[in-house]
Amino acid sequence: MRTQNMNRDWIATARTLSSALPYMQRYTGATVVIKLGGHAMGSDEAMEEFARDVVLMQMVGIQPVVVHGGGPMINAMLDKLEIKSEFVNGKRVTDKATVEVVEMVLSGTVNKRIVQAINMAGGKAVGLSGKDANLMICDQTNPDLGFVGTPSYMNPTVLQDMAANGTIPVIAPLGAGRDGETFNVNGDTAAGAIAGALKADRLLLLTDVSGVKNKDGEVITELSAQMIRDFIEDGTIAGGMIPKTETALDAIKDGVRAVVILDGRAPNACLLELFTDHGAGSLIRA
């Protein structure tokens, strides 16, 4: 007869699983859109961890939808091909040669890497872009920026069909123009538009900061739409955090229940946010 040593780590693991039950019940059947970018895409280990988290979310009844960026990979390929970029007010001009590279990198290398990681973790992921099945129709954002688009019409039917079949969509932020053009879309903007079209329960924006911070540098764990407007006006929210919070406000206006800007560098950030009291970033509600 063999005796069992009740290791404290095992007991802690069991307690963690038990305490997560109410959250699992809360999110059963919920659609959660995840914008993947930054550190979580930077290494094979981080990608594998993210993929396991996504598969676990689906296993407990969540319907995950992944939208990804890929700016550093695009920059590396443009440099390799010796395609020089022009900038207007700090924003890259996306000409025809550049948008072809953007599509190749986002819909090809980056998208398939994420799909493969999720499939290797036991999920069933399929890659697509906003051009597929007219998911995301765009208008040109600014003629000075070239082929940069803003979503103007969303058709989420293909994503709903995939969810019904147990498939995890992995979406590259590209959109189709009304005349057949290809538009590059900001990853956060694309994720917000997709979440709004799906009336998602949560939009998780993974980034390389710990959340929205106050003037003292402390993370604000929960914000209202009015607080965000006030903080933008007084300069508390500035720089790259402005478009992220504006994306959150647009998504909420379109029917998303809540948006979380969270630290993608934290291990298991999505699970911390969804299944624990602690959370992992700044929660934004209407």
N, C-alpha and C positions, 0 to 999 in steps of 0.2 A: 504494500500500500504506500503510495507516494503522497507526501504532504505538500501543500501549496504555500509558498511564501507570498504573503500579501504585500507586495512592494507598494510603497507610498505613491509612486508615480502612476501605477495602475489604478489605484483608488482615485487619484486626482483626475485621471482620464475618464473614469466612469462617472464621477460627479459632474464633470464638464458636459458630458453627453446628456446626462439627466437634466441638468439645468438648461440645456438648449432646447428641450422638448417644447416648451410653450412658444418659442420663436419659430420652430419648425412648423408647428400647427398654425401659427399666425400667417406664415408665408405660403402655405400649401395652395397651389394654383395661381400664385402671384407671378406676374411678369416682371423681371428685373433686367434692366438694360445696363451693361457695364461698358464704360469707355476705357479701353486698355491703352496705356501709353507710359512714357517715362521709364522708370527703373524696372517696372514689372516686365518690360520687353527687352531689357538690357543683357540678360544672361540666360543660359539654358536652364540653370537651376531655378531662377525666378519664374521662367515660363512654365516649367514643369509644375511648380507649386501652384501657380495661377490655374493651370489646366485641371489639377486635382480638385481645387476649390470649386471650379465651375461644374465639374462632374458631380461632386458631392451635393451642390445646390440642386441640381436636377434630380438626383436620387431621392431627396427629401421633399420633392413636389414643386419646386420652383421651376419656372420656365425662363432660363437665362438666354439673353441675346447679347452677343459681344460685338462691339464696334471698336475698331483700332485705328491708331495713327501710324506714323512711320517716318517722321521728319528727318531724323538722323540718317536713316537708310537711304532716303531720297537724296540727301545732300552728298552722301558718299558716292552714290551712283553717278550723280551729275559731275562730281569731281573726276571720277574715273573716266567718264566719257568726254571730259573737257568741255562741258556745256556751261558757259558762264551765265550767271543770273543778274538781272537788273532789279533794283529795289525802288519802290515808291513809298515814301513815308515809313520806311522800315519793313515794308511787306514785299515779298518776292513777286515779281511779275512772272506769271505762268504763261509762256508763249507755247506755240504748238509743239516744238521740240521738247520743252520741259514737261508738258502735260502727258506726252507719250511715255516719258521716263517715269513720271509719277504713277501712271496706270500700271506700267510694267512692275514697278516695285511693290506698290500697295496691293494690287490684285494678284500678283504673282508671289514673289519671295516672302513678303511679310504675312500675307493672308494664309498661305499654305503652311507656313511654319506654325501658326497658331492652331490651324485645323489639325495638323498632325499631332501636336502636343495634346490636344483634347482627346483625339482618337486613341492615342497611346495610353491615356489615363483611363480609358474605358468608356468614353462618351461616343456619341455619333454626331460629329460636327460636319457642316458643309459650308464652304466659302462662297461668297458672292459679293457683289458691289451694289451700290445704289442704282446702277444702270440696269441690273437684272430685273425682269418682270415689271419695269417702270416703277420700281420701289421709290426712287427719289428723283423727281423732275426739278431742275434748277433753272434759275435765271442768273444772268451774269451779275456778279456783285458790284463790280466797278470796271468800266472799260479800260481804265489805266492799268489794271492788274491782269488783264488777259483772261485766261480760262479758269477763273476762280468763281465758284457758284454759290448761291444761297438757295436752300431748298424752298420751293414754292408749292409743290404738290407731292403728297405722299400716298402710296398705295401699299399698305402693309399686309395685303392678302397672302403673299408668298410666305411671309414670316409666320403668320397665323397657321397656315397649312403645315409648315415645318414643325412648329411646336406641337400640333395635334399628332404628328407622326413621331414625336420623341427626338426630333433633330434639333441640334443647337446651331443657330445661324451665326456665322462669323463674317462681319460686313466691313468691306473696305470703303472709306469715305469718298466715293466718286459718284457723281450724278450725271444724268443725261439732260442735255439741253433740248429745247423745243424743236430745234432744227437738226437734232442728231449729234450735237457737239458733246464732247466729254468735258466735265467740269471737276476740278479739284475742290473739295469741300473741307473746311476745318473739321477736324475729328470731333471736337466737343460739340460743334454746331450740328453735325450729322447725328451724333448720339442723341442730342436733345430732340431733334426733329423725329427721329425714329421712336424714341420713348413717348413723345407726345402722340404720335399716330397710333401707337399700341395702347395708349392710356395706361402706361406702366405703373406699377405700384412704387417702384424705386428706380431712380437713375443714379448710378454710382460712377462718379468721375474720378478715376485713379490718376493721381498726379505725383509730383516729386516734392510736395510740401505737405505739412501735417494738417492743413485746413485753412479756413479763413481766420486771420488773426486780428486782434484789437491793437490799439496804438502801443500797448506794452509788450507786444509780441506773443501774447497768450492766445491759444486756439479758442475760438468761440464755438461751443458745441452745438448750439441751436440758434437759428436766425429766422426771422420772418422776412417776407418780401419788402416790407417797409423799412426794416432795419438795413437791408442791403442797399436800398436806394439812398438812405441817409448816410451810410458809410462810404458809398461811392462819392457822394456830394462833398463830404468833409475830408476826403482823402485817406480814410482808414483803409478802404479797399482801393488798391492802385495796381498799376502795371498789368501783368498777365492774369491777375485774379479777377479783373473787371470782366473780360469776356466769359470767363467760367461762371461767374455769378449771374451775368446776364443770360447765359444759356440756361441756367437753373430757373430763372424767372420765366423765360419763354416756355420752358418745358412744363412748369407748373400751370401756367396760363392755358396750355394746350391739354391739360388733364392729368399730368403726372402727379401722383399723390405726394411725393417728397423726393428731393434730390440731396445727395450726400457728396461733398467734395472731401476726398479722403486720401491718406498717404499710401501710395502704392508701394513704398519701400518697406512698409511694415509687413512682417510675415502674416500670411493668411488674412490680409486686410478686409476682404469681402466677408469672410466668415465672422471676423470680429464685429463688423458693423451690423450684420444681420442677426447673429445668433447669440450675442452677449449684451449685458447691461452696459458695458463699457463704451461700445461704439468705437469708431476709428477716424472720425473727422468732424466736419461741420454739416449738420442737418439743416436743410432749408425747406420750410413749408409755406403754404399760402398764408 
